[in-house]
Amino acid sequence: MNQLYLEPTKYTPGVNFDPGAGKFEITGVSLPEDVIAFYEPILDWLDTFRKSLTAESAVNHPFLHFAYKLNYYNSGSVRYIISILEILKRINGHTPVKVEWFYDKDDVLLFDNGKELEVLSGLKFDFIELE
């Protein structure tokens, strides 16, 4: 499956999903004007990847590394962050998924949001504090 790469903009996060390396990353800010148009293709790509894992041996993907490095996201983006986590949970049934949640040490709200998403998703997050 091909890599999914989207350059970050002032209002949309950078997306780098590299299935060959098992590394998936979302970085920057998420304030898209049309949240559906931005996130639906990402969800479609991720679900296609999930389906490809069930069709092939999980040996090719001993684990997947997923990093959330968002500085800020709006309420419209939260729904899609949750949808991504739901797909990751389904992937976790075939191959282990490691989720990293990055947050600025002074941003208690971003840390707390990550904790809530961890509980909601049922996935174990590693929380990484940035200086």
Secondary structure, 3 states (H helix, E strand, C coil): CCCEEECCCCCCCEEEEECCCCEEEEEEEECCCCHHHHHHHHHHHHHHHHHHHHHCCHHHCCCEEEEEEEEEECHHHHHHHHHHHHHHHHHHCCCCEEEEEEEECCCHHHHHHHHHHHHHHCCCEEEEEEC
